[in-house]
Amino acid sequence: MNAVEPRSADLRQFISGNEAVAQAARDAGVKVAAAYPGTPSTEILEYVSKYPDMYSEWSINEKVSLEVAIGASLAGSRALCAMKHVGMNVASDAFMTQTLIGAVGGLVIVVADDVGLSSSQNEQDSRYWGRFAHLPVLEPSDAQEAYEMTRAAYGISEQFEVPVIVRLTTRICHVKGVVVTHEPETHESTGFKKDPSRYVMVPGNAKTRIPLMMTRDEALKTYTTKTTLNRVEAGSDSRVGFVTSGAAYYHVKEAFPDAPVFKLGFSHPAPIEAIREFSTTVENTVVIEEVEPLLETELRAAGVEVHGKDLVPKIGEMAPAVITPPVSKLIGEAIAESALIPTHEVFPRPPTMCVACPHLGIYYCLSHIKNTIISGDIGCYTLGAGHPWNALDTTISMGASLSVAQGLDKGRADSDANKNVLAVIGDSTFLHMGMQGLLDITYNQGNVTILLLDNRAVGMTGGQDAPSSGLNLQGEKTMQVDFRKLCEALGVKPERIHEVNPYEMPVLFKALRTEVKIPEPSVIITNQPCVLTERYSKLPPLKVEADKCTGCSNCLDVGCPAILVDRRETVVKPNGKEKELAFVSIDTAACTGCGLCTKPCAPDAIVPAFNVSKIDAVEIK
């Protein structure tokens, strides 16, 4: 379907919640959409970028993306900002002030919580932001509701002049369903109208906006008792009734199909009195929410007797297998075996880097650098903390590696006096929130070596473009950041900045060993692309000559998943100690010929799989 072509009838599509949000934004007449990639919200902007009638961008970080959306709203245009849950932490500075300013054009903030921690460092509950900032929160339960509620959010935003949070979870973002989309609407931008008393948040102006925010709270409380986004579903089994929202709603319906349910779509402000009335119609009221006992606490504070996290866990998804046993016990019902999905132990498959990933050689080198504390960051390279490298000592949040390294340097104990401090950070993460850390190190004369891994992409979330790639969200050519110049501008001496091909491990290892001994800030920039992007060029694959392999297993320390162990053997060395040998082969279908494994191979048993006379390092296109 042409993105700008109007349609006169509803359209049925089989799409995910993320795509449904993008479609809803387009159909609501949104003019500006901004985001920073982050699973599980990434695809929202990727889908939005297909609509030429909307401006969309990958912003430098979530704070910037929200501020772009705020600017569009103040210009009278409808705007969308999307991020994952931890991104809201970054955006919160602007977010917490915008609640006083409010919205002009509809302003919707879509926050995707990673319930179950499929790809995140924590499992925070973004519903708290609605309470903290006095903003309404909508919670879709499936892709259809993601579409409907995102469109409805713009009407609510403009009616109450307030930003609206649409809270998704990983399941809503990624699970597909049939979605009926409706006739698009047009929204004319009203233009920016000067109003310093509202838009300039100095203390004097902010004080006058707080009473207006309180009045808005009361109006929203009234609205939430009337909206059709909340509903009561009758049930024939009144032994237990559920209050729930989001994906947990379907888990409840699957586990207890005959129970009455108070389904919350407009979950904050919560319709406390309506829930109180609902609770009088059932013997037991159970709140099922992901993940914090937020609504449960509010209901108990209001004197409504409910069960919640006293029965079910405070972590993870509220799947039928999780909620069925404790709730069945509560109502004195035996659990039928057929009611629970049988589970089987799955063979462990720890996460690892891709075949030929340029980070492999980096972590091989780091694992051999002694007497060094290594501060890590958020990205594919966080996997360096695992086997076989074990080469990261900390990982906190995006951009934290440099600031934490500065603290490790300045706060070192006597026992660490002679240890080196090294920070690892990726290109997009450095631009997202790491530049400030480097400036802090240089300004305050820290003794830290920074390893800046420039793979020209936001690799962890699917290879999206960033200022390091020279392409924007639409794939159009734009400026490309020069990291050498940037680091120099941030205070690093030119002679302390080095660019290294990470496939040339001896050169990289020498640079690392040299720079960690220099008692001042230094930066080593690795400059090869992510192997999952078009910038990467494959070379002919390699193989292992079995008769030459000695089982030394040095190649396994590189960590490439294309190297397979065929057999293990234990031998006794002349000194009487046992040693395990690992004889390997290479999956030539997966191998890209990067040559990393040839460097540590003592017997030179790794050779081209075909007639190629030379193994070269991978080059950028």
N, C-alpha and C positions, 0 to 999 in steps of 0.2 A: 504494500500500500504506500502510495506517495505520502510523505510526511506532512505536506502542506495541503493536500487535497481534502476538502470538506466532505463529510459523508452524511447522508440523510437517514441512515438506519443504524441500529446497534450492530456491533461487530463482535463475534465470538472468536477468541484466541486462546491457544494453549500456551500460557506464559508463566514465568516465575513471579514471585512477589516483587522482586527488584524491577523487573520489566513493567509490571503493573503500575508501580510508583512512577516510573518514567512516562508511561502512557498517560497516567492521570495528570501529571504536570503539564504535558503537552495539551491535553484536552481541557485543562483549566485555564489555558491562556497564559502560562508562565513564560516570562520573557528572558529571565536569567537563571542559570543553574550552575552551582559551583560545588566542588568537593575535593577531597584528597583521597587517593585509593586506600582502602582498608577493608579486608574481609570481615564481615559478610556484606558490606554495603557497596563494594566496588562497582558492580555491574550497573547500578542505577545511572551513573553518569555516562557509562559506556553506551547504554541504550539512549539516553537523552541526546548524546552527541550525533545520533542518526537523524535528528530532527533539525533541518536547516533553518526553520523559523524560530528556533530558540538559540540564544547565546549560551554556550557551556564552556567550562574550563576546568582543567586540573589546576587547582591552586597550590601554592607552595606548602601550605599546611592547613589544618582545619580552622584555625583562628582566622586566617586570611579568607578562606572560603566563606565563612559566616559573615565576615565584614563586607565582602563583595555582595552577598545576598542582602545584607542590611542596606547597603547603598542603593541597590536596585529598588528595594521596598520604599525607601525614603523618596526615591524618584517617582513613586506612584505605580511601579510595575510589580507584578507578581513574581516572586522569587522562591527558589528551592535551594536548600543546602543539605548535603547528605554526608554522613560520616559513620564510622563504627563507634562503639561505646567509649573506648579510650580516647578517641578523637575529641569527644565533648570536653574532656579535661583540658585539652589544648585550647578549645574555643571558648572556654567558660568566662574568660575575662570580658570579652565583648558581650557574650550571652547574658551575663548577670546585670549589665547596665541596660541592655536593650529591653529588658522587661519593664523598665521605667519609661523609656521612650515609646515603646510599643511598635506597631506596624502601621504603615500607610497602605501601600499595596500588600496583598496577602503574602505573609512570610511563613514558610513551613520548613521546619528543621526535622529531617528524617534521621533518626539515630537507630543503628542496628546493634543490638546486644548479642554477644557471642555466648549464648547460654550453652553450657557444656564445654566451653574453652576449646573449640576445635582449632583455633588459630590465634589465640590471644594470651596475654600474660596475666589477665585477671578476668573475673566474671562479674563486673559491676552491674548494678541495676539502674538504668537510666531513668526510670520513673521518678527517682529522687529529684532529678533536675526540675521536674514540673513543680514539686513541692517547694524546692529551694528558690526557684525563680518566679513562683506564682504564675505559672503558665499551664494552659490546658494540655492534657496528654491523651492521644487517641491510640488504641491498640488493636490493630487488625488481627484476625485469626487465620486468614488465608489470603491467597493472591487476589481473590475477588474483593475482599474487604480492604486490602491494601490499595486497590484502585479507588473504591468508593470513598474510603476515609481520607485519602490524600486529596481528592477533589473537595470533599466536605470541609477539610481543614482550611481551605482558602476562603470559603464563605464565613467560617467561624473567625478566622484571623481578621477579616475586614469588618465583620459585624462588631467585634469587641476591640478592634484595633490592638491586637495582641499577636505575637509570634505563637505558633502552635507546634508542639512536638508530636510527631508520629513515631511511635516506638515499635520497631520490628525486632525480630529475633532471627537467628541463623536459619531456623526451619522455615519461617515465613519468607525470608529472602530468597531461598534457593529451591524450595519445593514448588513444582509447577502444578497448575490447575487450569480448568476452563474459566476464562474471564470474559464477561460481557462488558464491553466498553460502549460508552454512549456518545451522542453527538457532541463534538467539541464546542466550547464556548469561546467567545472573543472577549478579551479584557483590554480596555484602552488605558494606557498609562496616563495618570493625571498630571504628571510633571512634578518637579521639586518646588515646594513652596517654603520659603524661608520662615522658620519658627524657632529662633534661638532659645527661647525659654523651654522648648521641648527637646530640641536636638543637641543643645550644648550642655552636657551633663557636668557642670560645675556644681559644687555643693548646694548653692542657693537654689538652683533650678531643680536639682534632684529632690530636694526636700518637698517641693511643691508637687512633684509627681507621685510621691509615695501614697498620699491619700487617694489619688485617682486609681492607683493600683489596687488598693484595698476595696474601693467601690467596684472595680472590675471583678475582683474575687467573688463578691457577693452576687453579682449578675451571672457569673459563670456557674455558681452553685445552684442558682435557680434554673439555669439553662440545662444543666446536667440531669435534672429530674424530669425534664420534658423531652429530651432528645431521643429519637428512635435508634440512636447508636447504642443505647442501653436497652435491654429487654429481659423479661422473665419468661422462661420456657417451662410450661407445666410438665409434671411427671406423675406417673401412677404410684411410685414408691416414695412416700414422704418420710421414710426413716432417716434419710439424709438429703440435704439440699446443698448445692455447690454455688459459691461465688467465685467467678473466674474470669480470665481475659486472655487475649492472645492465643498462641498455639495451645496453651493448656486447656482451652475450652474443648478442643477436639479430643484431647486425651481423656478428659472427663466424660464426654459423650460416648466414647468407645468403651470406657471401663464401666460406667454406670448409666446405660442408655435410658433407664426408666426413672432416673432421679430428676427432680426439679432443678433448674439452673438459672441463676441470675447472671446473665452475660454482660460484661462491661466492655463497651467499645470506646466510650468516653470515660476513661478511668480516673481522671483527675480534673476538677474536683470530684470526689466520689459521692454518689447519691446515698449518703449514710442513712437517712431516714427511710428511704425506699428499701434498702437492704435490711434494715431493722424490721420492717413490716414483712419482708420475705421470710426472714428467720422465724417468725411466729407461725408460719405455715408448715414447717418441717420439724422433726424431732431433733436433728443435729444439723448445724450449719458448718460447712467446711470450706475454708478459703484455700483455693489452689492457685498459687501465683509463682512465677519464675522471676527472680530467684529469692529476693528478700521478703521477710514477713511485713511488707509495707502496709498494704491494705488491712491485713489482720491486726496490726498494731493500732491503726486508726479506728477500726471497728471496736476493738476492746476498750480503747480510751473513751469511746462514746457509749460504753455500757452494753454493747451487743455481744452476746455470748457466742463465740465461734471457736472452732478448731482450725489449725493450720500447720505451722511448722512443729507443733508438738506431735504431729503424726507423720509428716512427710519431710524429706531432706531440704536443707537450705541451699543446696548446690545442684546443678544439673537440670535436665529437662524433667518435667512432671509426666513422664510416659505412663501408659496404663499399668505396666508391670511395676512401676514405682508406687502409684497411688492405690492400686487395688488391694494389696494385703493390709495396710494399716486401716483403711476406711472400712473394709469388710470386717475386720476385727472390731472396730468401733460399733458397728450395727449388729454384731453377733452373727455374722453370716460366714459359713464355711467357704473357702476359696476353691472353686473348681479348677482342676488342672488345666482344662481347656481355656480358662479365662486368662491364663498367662502365656505369653509367647515364650516357647522354649529357647534357651540360650546355650550357646556352645563356646568353649574357649577357642579363640582365634589364635593361630600361630603368630607370635609377636613379630611385628614388622616396624622397627623403629624408623623415624623419619631420617632421611639423608639427603645430601645434595645431589644434583643431577649429574649424569655422565658428562665429563669434561668441564664441569662448572669451573670458572676461573678462581673460585674461592678454595678449591681443593688443594692446590699447590700452596696457597697462602697458609692454610691451617696445618698442612704438613710441615711447613717451615716454622710456624709458631709453636708447634708441638715439640720442636727441637731447640727452641730458644730457652735457655735456662735462666733461673734467677730473675724472673719477670712476672709481674702482676698484670694481667690482661683484662681490661674493662671492655665489655661487649655492648652491643646495641640491638635494636629491633630490626629484623630483616632475615633473608635467607641465611645470612652468615651467622645468625644465632645458633644454627646447627653445629657450629664449631665447638660448642660446649660438649657435644656428644662424642660417641665412639666413631672412629679410632683416635680422634685428635685430642679431646679433653683440653682444649686450648682457650677456654674463656672462663674467667673467674667471677664476673658480675654481668647481669643484664637487668635493667630496671624499666626504662621507657625510652621512647624515641628521642634521640639526641643526648641521652644521659651519659653515654660512654665518655665523652670528653670532660664533662663537668665532674663526673665521679672520679675520673682519672686525676683531675686536678686536686680533688679532696684526698685521694689516696696518696698523692705526692706530698701535699702540705700536712696531712695528718699522720704521716708514717711513724710507726713506733721504732724504737732503737733496733728491734729485731729485723726491721725492713729497711734499715738505713742504706744498705748496699744493693737493694733490689731496684730493677728497672720498672718503670710504669709505662704501659702501652695501651692505647685506646684504638678499638676497631670500629669503623662506621662506614656505611654505604653511601653512595652518592646522593640518592634522593633523601635519605635520612639526614645527611649532613645539611642539605639545603632546607629540609623541613624544620629542624630544631638544633642542628649541631654547630652551625656557624657561631652562635653566641658562646658556646662552650670553648671553641678555639680562641675567640677573642679574649675570653676570660683567662685562658692559659697564658697567652702572650702578654696581655696587659699586666697580669699578676706574676709574671716570670716563673711559670711552672716548668717542671722538668718532665715533660711527657712526650712520647713519640706517638704520632697519630698515623694509623694505617687507613687510608681513605680508599675504599674499594669502589672504583668507578666502573660499573658494568652497563652504563648507559640506559638504565631502566629501573622501574620500581619492581624489582624481580619477584618479591615475595607474594605480591597480589596479582601476578599474571603478566608482568612485563610492560606495564603502562609507561607511556612517555613522561619524561620530566625535563626540567631545564638542562640536564646533562645530555639529553638525547638530541637536542636541536629540533625536535618536533613537538607540536602541541597536541591537544586531545583529538583534533580532527585529522591528525597526521600531516599537517601543513608545516613547512619549514619555518623556523623562527630562530631566535638567537640560541647559541649553545654556550653554556657557562665554561669559562676557562678556569679550572680548579687551581692551576699553578698561580695565576694572577690573583685569584680570589684569596688563596691562602697567604700570599704575600701582602695583599691589602689588609688582611686581618692580623698582620704583625709577624709572620714567620719570615726569617731571613731567606733570601733567594737560594743561598748555598745549602740550606737545610730542607729544601723541597726537591724531591726526586720522583720521577715517573718510571715505573718498572712494569715490564710485561710479566704477569704472574705465572705464565707457562714456562718462563726461564727461571726455574727455581734456584739454581746456584746464584744468579744475580740478585734475586729477591732476598735470599738467605744472607748474602753478604751485606746488602743494604740494611736489613734489620739488625744484624749483629753490630754494624757500625753505628747506626743512629741511636740505638738504645743507650749507647755509652756516652753520647754527647750530652752534657748537662744543660740543655736548653730545648725549647720546643722544636720539633722537626716533623715533617709530613712526608710519608711515602704514599704516592698515588699509584694504584694499579689500574691498568688501562685497557682491559679486554672486555668484550660485551657478554651479556647474558646469553647462554647457549640456546635459550628458547625464543630469541628474537631473530629478526631477519638480518641483523647486522653480523651474526655469527656465521662463519664459513667453515664447513666441515672439510676434513682431510681424509684420505683413505684410512680405513680401520687397521688396527693392529691385532696381532695374535701372539700366543706364547708357544715357543718351541719346547714341547714337553721334555725332550731328551736333554735340554739345557737347564730346565728349571730345577733349582736346588732346594726349593721349599723354604727359602729364607724369609718369605712373607713380607719383605720390605715394601713391595708394591701395594700390599693391602693397607699400609699406613697412609697411603694417599687418600683412601676412602672412596674411590670411584666404584659405583654400583655395577659397572660393566665387568669388573674383575670378579670372577667366581672361584670359590674353593672347590676343587674336585675331590681331594682326599687329604686327610691329615695323618701324620705319622710321628710317633715319639721316638727319639734316639737318645742314646747316652753319650755325652761328650767325654773326651779323654780325662777331664777333671772329675768325672763321676756324676756331673749334674745332667738332669734330663732337659731336653729341648724339644718343643713341638714344632714340626715342620708343616707347612701348608703349601701344597702343590696346586697351582692355579691355572685357569684358562681365561680367555677374554671373549665376551659375547660380541662377536664382530658386527652383529646387526645393530647393536646399541652403540658401539665404539665410534667416536668421531675423529680418531687419530690425533688427539691434542698432544700426545707425547709425554704427558705428566708421569705416567707409570714407568717410562723408560729411564728416567733420571735416577731413581733409587735402586733399579734392578742390577744387582751385583754381577750376575753371570751374563748380562746382555742377552737374556732369553726372549725379550719382547721385540718383535720385528714386524715389519709391514705384512699384512695379511695377503697382499697382492704384490705384484712386481713394481714396487716403488723404491727408488734408490735412496731417498732421503726423508727423514722425519722432520718437518718444520713446525714451528710454533704457529698457533692459530693467529690469523691476522684480521684486523677490522676491515670491513668492506669500505 
